[in-house]
Amino acid sequence: MTEIKRLTRYDSHDYYSLIHLAYQSIDAKTISFAAATENEAEMSQWLAEHLTYGLFVQDQLVCTLSIRFPWSKAKSITGYPHLGRFATHPDFQGHGYAKKLLAWVEKNIIQDLLHSPYLTLGTAENHPWLRQFYEAQGFIVYDRQKLANNKHVTLYFKKEMEL
């Protein structure tokens, strides 16, 4: 049985564990995802400041996704909701949980609640499979930038929402 719910500070330990397990396979020499190096207190603060959802399988957090808004501390860069910290526990990859969580957030939050015409996200250009995953979900690349604090070039994706 799966359940999707909003994460709070009370979920910070499970969230911290999931993010670090999911990001441990990333080559830190060439890709710098900020969440990969944050401590549990920083993760707890993130959950307090950002709308973050988790997909649970039998009460275990297996997938997570955050939404940044133009008015939040870590602003979206386009003025539209911006996804981040999208991660799946390594033991649960390949079961469609990331697709299910993304589809739920798009429908219930981005379309039905916010009525946003677009949704954006960014990822490392040299990540071995994320570009293909996002394109398969209907996102298209609209920009490419080398940010000052990153080791990698970031690809920015946009998806038009059906309203």
N, C-alpha and C positions, 0 to 999 in steps of 0.2 A: 504494500500500500504506500502511495506517495502523497505528500502534503506539501503545499507551498505556503510559506508564511513570512511575514516581515521579521527581520532579525533585530534584536535590541542588544543593549550592553550585557544583558544576561546570557547572550549567546556568544560573547566575545572569545571565550576559551575555545569553543568548537570552531568558530570562524577563524581564529588565529591558526589552529591546527590544520584546518582544511586548506587555507591559502598557502601555508608553508609547504605542505605535502604536494599540492598541485603545482607550485612554482619551483620545486626543487630540481626538476628536470631541465629547467631553462639554463642555457649557457650564460652564466653571469659575466663572462668576459666580453660578450658581444651584445647582450640584451640587459637593460636595466629597468626592471619593473619595480617601482618604489615599494609596493606592498610586500615584495619578497624579503625585504630586510627590516620591516617594521616589527616592533615588539608588541606584546599583548596589550599593553596600555594604549599604544597608538592605534591598534586595531579597535579597541573598545571606543576610543574617541571617534574613529571613523564611523562606527555604527551609530553613535549618538548624533552625528552631523549629516549622514547620508542615508537616503532611502535604500535599504539593502534587503533583498529577498533571498530566501534559502529554500531549496528543495530537499525534503527529508524523505528517506526510505526507512520505514519502521523506526521512526524517531532518531535516525542518524542523519546529520547534515551531510549531503553528498555533492551539492552544487550550490553556488552562490553568484549573485549578480547585483551590482550597485548602480544607482542612477545619480548622476550629478546634474544639478540644475543651474541656470544662469545666475541665480541669486545666492547660491551656496558658496561656502568658503573656497572649496576647490571647484571653481566655476567650469561650466561647459564652455567651450570656445566658440560655439556658433550661435548661442542663444536658444538652442533646442536641447532637450534632454540628451545626455551623453552617458553611455554605458561604460562601466569599468569594473575591475576586479571580478571578472567573469572567470570562475574556476570550478573545476570538478575534481573530486577526490580521485586519485589514481586508480583505486580499486573499483571505481564505478564508471570509468570512462568506457565509451563505446556502447552504452545502453540507451542513448537518446535523452538523457536527463538534461543536458545543456540545451538541446533544442526545445524540450518541453518547458523549461524555465523561461527561456527567451520568448517563446510564443506566448506564454502566460503574461509576462511583463508587458510585451507589446500590446496585447489585447486589453488587459485589465487596467493597466496603469497609463501607458502612453496614449492609446486610442480612447478608451472609454472614460477615464478619469481626467486626463490632461488635454485631450483633443489636440495633440501636437501633430502637425503635418509631417514632421521629420524626426528621426532618431539618428544619433551619431555615435561613433566609437572610434578608438584608435588602437593600433597594435604595432609591434615591431615588424618592420618590413622583412627582416631576415628570420622571423619565427618560421619553423618548418611546416606548419599546417594551419595556422590561424587564418591567414588570408583566404584560403580555399573554403574553410568553414564559414566565414562571414559572407563570402560571395554566394555560397550555397543557400544562405538564409535570406538572400535578397539585398544585401548591402553592396554598394558600389564605392570604389575609391574616388574621393574628390580632392584630396590634397596629400602632400608628402612633405614632411619637415624634419630637420635635424634639430632637436631641442637641446638647449645648452647643457642640461644636466643628464642627458641620456647618452649611452654608448651607441645606440642604434638610431636609424632613421624611422620615424613614425609614419605609418600610413593612416590616413583618416578616411573613415567610411561614413556614408550617409544612406539612410533607407527612407523612402517615402511611405508614409502610413496611409491606410485607407480610412477615410473619415466618413 
